[in-house]
Amino acid sequence: MTEYNINEVSKMMNIPSHTIRFYEKEGLIPFVKRGENGYRIFREEDLGWLEFIRCLKITGMPVNELREIITLTVNGEDTFDLRRSILFNHLEVLKEQQVQLDKAFEKVHTKLKYFDRLEEEFKNQHKIL
């Protein structure tokens, strides 16, 4: 079984080590073991958890919801429905955000096309003169 220290994990996953420490302090990576020297020892499954946390953080999931999912996971398999419910509710929020992002994307795209037309008109007017 391959093991990594926090600096190796930080480099591999492009997550600052202080962020990893924060995640541990917040109870988001309770599975990480410590060596005799007190240093964190990360295994492959820990990296999977970090990737899961990063994914959910990118989507804007609050730390308290992440912590709840992790806590429920630690508590065992009979919490599947609660974990599923948290993720389902978060997915609904993401769907609404996606609708809003799509609208904003279209607005920005429309504005860029407008600027392209203005620039083209400007160039054409100055060619004639």
Residue, then its C-alpha position, 0 to 999 in steps of 0.5 A: m500500500t502506497e503512503y504519502n505525506i502532506n507535501e506529496v499530496s499537496k503537489m500531486m493534487n495541487i491543493p495547498s498543504h494549509t488547505i489540507r490541514f484546514y480540511e482535517k481541522e474541520g473534520l472533513i478527512p477523519f480517515v487520515k492516520r498519523g505516523e509515530n512521528g505525528y505526521r499525516i499518512f495519506r493512502e489512496e482512499d484518502l486521496g479519493w476523499l480529497e478529490f471528492i471534497r474538492c469537487l463539492k467545494i468547487t460547486g460551493m457546498p458549504v463546509n458544514e454540509l461536507r462535514e455532515i456527509i463525512t460524519l454520516t459516512v463514518n457512522g456507517e452504511d445505514t446513513f445512505d439515504l441521508r447522504r443521498s438526500i444531502l447530495f440530491n438537495h445540493l444537485e437541485v441548487l446546482k441545477e438552478q445555478q446552471v440555469q443562471l450561469d447559462k443566462a449570464f453566458e448568453k448575455v456576455h456572448t451577446k455583448l461580445k458579438y456587439f463589440d465585434r460588430l462595433e469594431e468591424e464598423f469602426k474599421n470599415q469607416h476608417k478604411i474609407l477615409 
